[in-house]
Amino acid sequence: MDFEQIARFLREFRGTRFDIVEHAQRVLADAATENALRTARKVLRETSSALLQDALKASQYFAEAFHAAIPDNWRELTNPQVFAAVDLMGRTGWSLLWTPPAATVVELLEAPSPEVRREILLSAEPRILFDLDRLLVRVDEPSLLPLRDATAESLETYRSGYFSASQALTASILSSTLHEHLREKSHGKVRKRFLEANEKEASIREFRWVAVQLAVSKVLEEYHPVTGRPERSDFNRNASAHRVKEPQYRQVNALSALMLVTSLLLELNERPANVDQPEADGAA
């Protein structure tokens, strides 16, 4: 209702028993309320549209960043499967980044027991070895080349059927990588740093690095060489270095160790130099 309508209303009711002034005030109030509501609806529509656009842009940014952060072999996984894969990496010390293929990753996630999971990983061995060759070629940072070449040698040792020799060499490569590129003398301190980093909020683009840290943290779990306890069934750097016995030394652990070290080298290859160095060297 506008003011011309109000004037017409006043003319029509002039001389009636109504209190014209009081009624006009009420009409004006109703008109003001209607105008306010109309304005509010317009602002709400515009604000909602702007918020929707911002939400769509944020969603698109997240999707693009997330797509860039996850490895190629995870592109076919659902979001719950992606996060389940990261959880599995943290529980086993296996790196599932880049290899094996998505179908095998899903099988690993659905495996009813650790032993079945190990059988599934070994069944994908030919494809995994092929992928590792391809992935190692991507490591081209000069400071990483000796470690890349040593990993390639360990890979050939594995192919020759010398699984224990390959596992022992890969365990040493892992130690060298952590000492040289994280500037930590103590594996315990590396594990502590990695676990603390996982507790912090990281950008989407740090997704793979966080996942690798979780896996490395797992393989650095404590092991007492004198007592041989606790027994480590999955690859463990300390158990591999101090005791040559089953169930630590076996084919599946040699394979998973190669997968982990290759992923670690790839992530370090893409990170700025010295970005993860601590302020001071750790104690021995």
C-alpha positions as CSV (number, residue, x, y, z in Angstrom):
1,M,0.0,0.0,0.0
2,D,1.3,3.5,-0.9
3,F,0.4,7.0,0.4
4,E,-2.0,7.7,-2.5
5,Q,-4.0,4.6,-1.5
6,I,-4.0,5.9,2.1
7,A,-5.4,9.3,1.0
8,R,-8.1,7.7,-1.0
9,F,-9.0,5.6,2.0
10,L,-9.3,8.7,4.2
11,R,-11.6,10.4,1.6
12,E,-13.9,7.5,1.5
13,F,-14.2,7.3,5.3
14,R,-14.6,11.0,5.9
15,G,-17.6,11.8,8.1
16,T,-18.1,8.2,9.2
17,R,-18.3,7.0,12.8
18,F,-14.7,5.7,12.5
19,D,-11.9,7.5,14.3
20,I,-10.2,8.5,11.0
21,V,-6.9,9.5,12.6
22,E,-6.5,6.3,14.6
23,H,-7.4,4.2,11.6
24,A,-5.0,6.1,9.3
25,Q,-2.2,5.6,11.8
26,R,-2.9,1.9,11.8
27,V,-3.0,1.7,8.0
28,L,0.3,3.6,7.9
29,A,1.9,1.2,10.3
30,D,0.6,-1.7,8.2
31,A,2.1,-0.1,5.1
32,A,5.4,0.5,6.8
33,T,5.5,-3.1,8.0
34,E,4.7,-4.4,4.5
35,N,7.4,-2.2,3.0
36,A,9.8,-3.4,5.7
37,L,8.9,-7.0,5.0
38,R,9.3,-6.5,1.2
39,T,12.7,-4.9,1.8
40,A,13.7,-7.7,4.1
41,R,12.7,-10.3,1.6
42,K,14.7,-8.6,-1.1
43,V,17.8,-8.4,1.1
44,L,17.3,-12.0,2.2
45,R,17.1,-13.1,-1.5
46,E,20.2,-11.1,-2.4
47,T,22.1,-12.3,0.7
48,S,21.0,-15.9,0.2
49,S,22.1,-15.7,-3.4
50,A,25.5,-14.3,-2.4
51,L,25.9,-16.9,0.3
52,L,25.0,-19.6,-2.1
53,Q,27.5,-18.4,-4.6
54,D,30.2,-18.2,-1.9
55,A,29.3,-21.7,-0.8
56,L,29.4,-23.0,-4.4
57,K,32.8,-21.4,-4.9
58,A,34.1,-22.8,-1.6
59,S,32.8,-26.2,-2.5
60,Q,34.4,-26.0,-6.0
61,Y,37.7,-24.9,-4.4
62,F,37.6,-27.8,-1.9
63,A,36.8,-30.3,-4.6
64,E,39.6,-29.1,-6.8
65,A,42.1,-29.0,-4.0
66,F,41.1,-32.4,-2.7
67,H,41.3,-33.9,-6.2
68,A,44.8,-32.5,-6.6
69,A,45.8,-33.7,-3.1
70,I,44.8,-37.4,-3.4
71,P,46.9,-39.8,-5.5
72,D,45.7,-41.1,-8.9
73,N,44.8,-44.5,-7.6
74,W,42.3,-43.0,-5.1
75,R,40.3,-41.0,-7.6
76,E,37.7,-43.7,-7.9
77,L,37.3,-44.1,-4.1
78,T,34.4,-42.5,-2.3
79,N,35.2,-39.9,0.4
80,P,34.6,-42.4,3.2
81,Q,36.9,-44.9,1.5
82,V,39.6,-42.2,1.1
83,F,39.6,-41.6,4.8
84,A,39.4,-45.3,5.6
85,A,42.5,-45.8,3.5
86,V,44.3,-43.1,5.5
87,D,43.2,-44.9,8.7
88,L,44.5,-48.2,7.4
89,M,47.8,-46.6,6.6
90,G,48.1,-45.4,10.2
91,R,47.2,-48.9,11.6
92,T,49.5,-51.0,9.4
93,G,52.3,-48.7,8.3
94,W,51.5,-49.5,4.6
95,S,51.5,-46.7,2.1
96,L,48.5,-47.0,-0.2
97,L,49.4,-43.8,-2.1
98,W,49.9,-44.2,-5.8
99,T,49.8,-48.0,-5.7
100,P,48.0,-50.5,-5.6
101,P,45.1,-49.8,-7.9
102,A,41.8,-48.5,-6.5
103,A,40.1,-51.9,-6.8
104,T,42.8,-53.5,-4.6
105,V,42.6,-50.6,-2.1
106,V,38.9,-51.4,-1.7
107,E,39.6,-55.1,-1.2
108,L,42.2,-54.2,1.5
109,L,39.6,-52.0,3.2
110,E,37.1,-54.8,3.2
111,A,39.4,-57.6,4.2
112,P,38.0,-59.5,7.3
113,S,41.4,-60.1,8.9
114,P,45.1,-58.9,8.8
115,E,46.2,-62.2,7.2
116,V,43.6,-61.9,4.4
117,R,44.7,-58.3,3.9
118,R,48.3,-59.5,3.5
119,E,47.3,-62.1,0.9
120,I,45.4,-59.4,-1.0
121,L,48.5,-57.2,-1.1
122,L,50.8,-60.0,-2.3
123,S,48.3,-60.9,-5.0
124,A,48.7,-57.4,-6.4
125,E,52.5,-57.6,-6.3
126,P,53.2,-57.6,-10.1
127,R,51.2,-54.3,-10.6
128,I,52.7,-52.8,-7.4
129,L,56.3,-53.5,-8.6
130,F,55.5,-52.0,-12.0
131,D,54.1,-48.9,-10.3
132,L,57.1,-48.5,-8.0
133,D,59.5,-48.5,-11.0
134,R,57.4,-45.7,-12.6
135,L,57.1,-43.7,-9.4
136,L,60.8,-43.8,-8.5
137,V,61.6,-42.1,-11.9
138,R,59.6,-39.1,-10.6
139,V,62.1,-38.5,-7.8
140,D,64.5,-36.0,-9.3
141,E,65.5,-33.8,-6.3
142,P,69.4,-34.0,-6.3
143,S,69.7,-34.6,-2.6
144,L,67.3,-37.5,-2.9
145,L,68.9,-39.3,-5.8
146,P,71.2,-41.6,-3.7
147,L,68.2,-42.7,-1.7
148,R,66.2,-43.2,-4.9
149,D,68.9,-45.3,-6.4
150,A,69.2,-47.4,-3.2
151,T,65.5,-48.0,-3.3
152,A,65.7,-49.1,-6.9
153,E,68.4,-51.5,-5.9
154,S,66.3,-52.8,-3.1
155,L,63.4,-53.2,-5.6
156,E,65.6,-55.3,-7.9
157,T,66.8,-57.4,-4.9
158,Y,63.1,-58.1,-4.1
159,R,62.4,-59.1,-7.7
160,S,65.3,-61.6,-7.5
161,G,63.6,-63.3,-4.6
162,Y,65.8,-62.0,-1.8
163,F,63.1,-60.6,0.3
164,S,65.0,-60.4,3.6
165,A,67.9,-58.6,2.0
166,S,65.5,-56.2,0.4
167,Q,63.7,-55.5,3.6
168,A,66.9,-54.9,5.6
169,L,68.1,-52.5,2.9
170,T,64.8,-50.6,2.8
171,A,64.8,-50.3,6.6
172,S,68.2,-48.6,6.3
173,I,67.0,-46.3,3.5
174,L,64.1,-45.2,5.7
175,S,66.5,-44.4,8.5
176,S,68.8,-42.5,6.2
177,T,65.9,-40.5,4.7
178,L,64.6,-39.5,8.2
179,H,68.1,-38.5,9.4
180,E,69.2,-36.6,6.3
181,H,66.0,-34.9,5.4
182,L,64.3,-34.4,8.8
183,R,67.5,-33.7,10.7
184,E,66.5,-35.9,13.5
185,K,68.9,-38.3,15.2
186,S,66.2,-40.2,17.1
187,H,63.5,-42.3,15.4
188,G,61.4,-41.7,18.5
189,K,61.5,-38.0,18.0
190,V,60.6,-38.3,14.4
191,R,57.6,-40.4,15.4
192,K,56.6,-37.9,18.0
193,R,56.8,-35.0,15.5
194,F,54.7,-36.9,13.0
195,L,52.1,-37.8,15.5
196,E,51.9,-34.2,16.7
197,A,51.6,-33.0,13.2
198,N,48.7,-35.3,12.6
199,E,46.9,-33.6,15.6
200,K,47.1,-30.2,14.0
201,E,44.9,-28.8,11.3
202,A,46.5,-29.1,7.9
203,S,45.6,-27.7,4.6
204,I,43.9,-30.0,2.0
205,R,47.1,-29.9,0.0
206,E,49.0,-31.5,2.9
207,F,46.7,-34.5,2.8
208,R,49.2,-37.0,1.3
209,W,52.0,-35.8,3.5
210,V,49.9,-36.3,6.6
211,A,48.9,-39.7,5.4
212,V,52.6,-40.7,4.9
213,Q,53.5,-39.4,8.3
214,L,50.9,-41.6,9.9
215,A,52.3,-44.7,8.1
216,V,55.9,-43.8,9.0
217,S,54.9,-43.3,12.6
218,K,53.5,-46.8,12.7
219,V,56.7,-48.5,11.4
220,L,58.7,-46.5,14.0
221,E,56.8,-48.0,17.0
222,E,58.9,-49.2,19.9
223,Y,60.7,-52.6,19.7
224,H,63.1,-54.1,22.3
225,P,65.8,-56.1,20.5
226,V,66.9,-58.0,23.7
227,T,63.5,-59.3,24.5
228,G,62.1,-59.3,21.0
229,R,59.0,-57.6,22.3
230,P,56.5,-56.5,21.4
231,E,56.3,-58.8,18.4
232,R,55.8,-56.8,15.2
233,S,53.9,-58.6,12.5
234,D,53.8,-55.7,10.0
235,F,56.9,-54.0,8.8
236,N,58.7,-52.2,11.6
237,R,61.9,-50.4,11.1
238,N,63.4,-51.2,14.6
239,A,62.4,-54.9,14.5
240,S,63.9,-55.2,11.0
241,A,67.2,-53.5,12.1
242,H,67.7,-55.6,15.3
243,R,66.2,-59.0,14.8
244,V,66.2,-61.3,11.7
245,K,63.3,-63.5,12.4
246,E,59.6,-64.2,11.5
247,P,57.0,-62.8,11.5
248,Q,58.9,-59.6,10.9
249,Y,61.0,-60.8,8.1
250,R,58.7,-62.0,5.4
251,Q,57.8,-61.2,1.8
252,V,54.8,-59.0,2.5
253,N,56.7,-56.8,4.8
254,A,59.5,-56.4,2.3
255,L,56.9,-55.3,-0.3
256,S,55.1,-52.9,2.1
257,A,58.5,-51.4,3.1
258,L,59.3,-50.6,-0.5
259,M,55.9,-49.0,-1.0
260,L,56.3,-46.8,2.1
261,V,59.8,-45.6,1.3
262,T,58.8,-44.8,-2.3
263,S,55.9,-42.7,-1.1
264,L,58.1,-40.9,1.4
265,L,60.6,-40.0,-1.2
266,L,57.9,-38.8,-3.6
267,E,56.4,-36.5,-0.9
268,L,59.8,-35.1,0.1
269,N,60.6,-34.6,-3.6
270,E,57.6,-32.2,-3.9
271,R,58.2,-30.3,-0.6
272,P,60.3,-27.1,-0.3
273,A,63.8,-27.8,0.9
274,N,64.2,-27.9,4.7
275,V,60.5,-27.2,5.3
276,D,60.3,-30.0,7.9
277,Q,63.5,-29.4,9.8
278,P,63.3,-29.0,13.5
279,E,64.8,-26.0,15.2
280,A,67.7,-28.0,16.6
281,D,69.0,-31.5,16.0
282,G,67.5,-34.2,18.2
283,A,69.5,-36.0,20.8
284,A,70.8,-39.5,20.0
